[in-house]
Amino acid sequence: MPRARAALNRDAGKRKAALADIHAKLDALSNRERQVLECLVAGAANKTIAFDLGISPRTVEIYRANLMTKMAANSLSDLVRMAMMAGILENSSKAGR
């Protein structure tokens, strides 16, 4: 049992460090990048995001590429996973109330 407990503690420590890293990366995003990220996490398409934010679809693509780089995400699903780990969807829906 002590080995299992130690392994669980190590795993919890790794998760905590990963979450802190994600939060640090999120803090470095601009307001507009954060808005685009929230829309992506909510499942919106680029054209929908562009319309909602009053920008061109190409600008959304640029923000999306910047997000991938700043967050060190390998794919859109990786980016969404990180955002959801940090509670982006919950935070944005609470702010909208």
C-alpha positions, 0 to 999 in steps of 0.5 A: 500500500505505501507504494500505491500511495506514493504513486498516487501522490506523485501523480497528483503532484504532476497533475497539479504542476500541469494545471499550474502550467496551463493557468500560466499560459492562459494568463499570457493570452490577450483578451481577444485570444481568450474570447476565441478560445472560449468560443472554440471550447464551446464548439463554435466554428471559425465562421461563427466565431468571426461573426460573433466577434465581428472579425474576419474568418482569417483573423480567427484562423490567425488567433487560433494559430497563435493560441496553439503556439502559446498554449503549446498544443499539438492539436485542437483537441489538445487545446480544448482539453487544456482549456477544459482542465482549467475550467474555461467553459465553466468560467465563461458560462458563469461570466455570461449570467 
